[in-house]
Amino acid sequence: MPAPEPEAPTTARSRAKDHSPWNWLLFLPIVVPLIPAFFNGDGPRIFGFPRYYWLQLAWILLGVSTTTLVYQMTKKRGER
């Protein structure tokens, strides 16, 4: 008789089945920087930096904030 296969931890199995609608927000920091209209121009300038450069920082902040929001809304309560 063959030995039974070890089971995967429940946390890995439950995370693989996470179909939360909050996960759709993760497309926001991927799609928004791909819109060329945001980069089509020099102004307005912030502290002398053209729009392209300060928008790069804004996209980083958008990515961090949406990732944090999705994590907080989808994490299992009672787990650490």
C-alpha positions as CSV (number, residue, x, y, z in Angstrom):
1,M,0.0,0.0,0.0
2,P,1.5,3.4,-1.0
3,A,2.1,6.0,1.6
4,P,-0.5,8.9,1.6
5,E,0.8,12.2,0.3
6,P,1.3,14.9,2.9
7,E,-1.4,17.5,2.8
8,A,-0.6,21.2,2.0
9,P,-1.0,23.6,4.9
10,T,-4.5,25.1,5.1
11,T,-3.3,28.6,4.7
12,A,-1.7,27.9,1.3
13,R,-4.9,26.1,0.2
14,S,-7.2,28.9,1.4
15,R,-5.1,31.6,-0.2
16,A,-5.2,29.8,-3.6
17,K,-9.0,30.0,-3.5
18,D,-9.2,33.7,-2.6
19,H,-11.6,35.2,-5.1
20,S,-12.2,38.5,-3.3
21,P,-13.4,41.3,-5.5
22,W,-10.8,43.5,-3.7
23,N,-8.1,41.8,-5.8
24,W,-9.4,43.7,-8.9
25,L,-8.0,46.9,-7.4
26,L,-4.5,45.5,-8.0
27,F,-4.9,46.2,-11.7
28,L,-5.1,49.9,-11.0
29,P,-1.4,50.5,-10.5
30,I,-0.6,48.4,-13.6
31,V,-3.1,49.9,-16.0
32,V,-3.0,53.6,-15.0
33,P,0.7,54.2,-15.7
34,L,0.2,52.7,-19.2
35,I,-2.2,55.6,-20.3
36,P,-0.1,57.8,-22.5
37,A,-2.3,60.9,-22.0
38,F,-0.8,61.3,-18.5
39,F,2.7,61.8,-19.9
40,N,1.8,64.0,-22.9
41,G,3.1,67.3,-21.8
42,D,5.7,69.1,-19.8
43,G,3.6,71.0,-17.3
44,P,2.6,71.4,-14.6
45,R,6.0,71.4,-12.9
46,I,6.3,70.6,-9.2
47,F,9.5,72.0,-7.6
48,G,10.9,72.4,-11.1
49,F,10.4,68.8,-12.1
50,P,8.4,68.0,-15.3
51,R,5.2,66.0,-15.1
52,Y,6.8,62.8,-16.1
53,Y,9.2,62.6,-13.1
54,W,6.7,63.5,-10.4
55,L,4.1,61.1,-11.9
56,Q,6.6,58.3,-11.6
57,L,6.6,58.9,-7.8
58,A,2.8,59.2,-7.8
59,W,2.5,55.7,-9.5
60,I,4.7,54.2,-6.8
61,L,2.5,55.7,-4.1
62,L,-0.6,54.5,-6.0
63,G,0.9,51.0,-6.1
64,V,1.8,50.9,-2.4
65,S,-1.6,52.3,-1.3
66,T,-3.7,49.9,-3.4
67,T,-1.6,46.9,-2.4
68,T,-1.9,47.9,1.3
69,L,-5.6,48.4,1.0
70,V,-6.2,45.1,-0.8
71,Y,-4.0,43.3,1.8
72,Q,-5.9,44.8,4.7
73,M,-9.3,44.0,3.2
74,T,-8.5,40.4,2.2
75,K,-6.4,39.1,5.1
76,K,-8.0,36.5,7.2
77,R,-9.2,37.7,10.6
78,G,-7.6,36.0,13.5
79,E,-4.4,35.0,11.6
80,R,-1.1,36.6,12.1
